[in-house]
Amino acid sequence: MRKLVGAALALALVASMAVWAGRPMHADAQGGGSIEAEVKYNGPAQVDKIKVNKDTEKCGTEAVIEKVAVGGNKGLANAVVSVPDAKGAPTAKKITIDQHGCKFIPHVSATTPGEVEFKNSDDILHNLHTYSTANPSINKAQPKFKKVMPEKFEKPEIIKITCDVHSWMLGWIAVMPNPFFGVTDGNGATKIENVPPGKYKVQAWHETLGKQEKEVEVKAGQTAKVAFEMKK
Ligand SMILES: [Cu+2]
C-alpha cells in the first residue's frame, strides 16, 4: 500500500512538473526589457471651459476640456509613448471607451488593431464620429438603449473621436502596430514592459503638442529610461 501511495505521489509530482513546464514563461524570462518613459511640459496647463445647456442632468452645466493636462513636476498626462519598430505579439487586451458624463473616458486610449468597445453609460443619445484616413470613418448614433457598440479599427493610426450631439466631447484612439505602448498618467509617466532587446526610436505623441522621438536601447531584464520634454 505504501509503495502504491508513493508511486501515486511520484506520478502526481511528475504530472505537476509537466504542467509547470508547459506554462508560458514570464516574458522577461525570455529576454525582454522595460522602458520607463517620462513626458514633461514646461508650460501652463490648457483647460477650456464651455457653458453647457443641453442634457445638463447628465452633462452638468460646464464642460471642462483639458487640452494640455499638466500634473506634478511638470508631468504631461495623456501622451502616448510607443515603440513602433519593436517586433512582438500583435495584440493588446481589448479596450473600452465610455461615453460617460458627456466625456469620452479615457480621454486618450491606445490599443492594437482590432475591436474597441464603445459604451454609453449616460442614458441619453450620444454619437460616435471618427476622423481617420487609414481606417473607414465612423459616424453613427449611440442611442441610450445601445449600451455597448463594438467597432473595428484594423490599421495603425491615431484617430480623433467626437460626439456630434455634444460638440465639446473629444477623445483619441491610438491604434498601434504592436503592444509596446503606454499612455502617460497624471504625472507624465508610463512604463512599457517585455520589449524585445534592441535599439529603438521611442515616440511620444500628444494631441496638441505634437510628436517627438528619442533613441533608447533595451537590454534583457533591465529598465531603460527615456525622457521627453514637449514644447509648444
Ligand atoms: Cu455625446
Residues whose N, C-alpha, C, O or C-beta is under 5 A from the ligand:
A	BS01	CU	L125 H126 N127 C163 V165 H166 M169
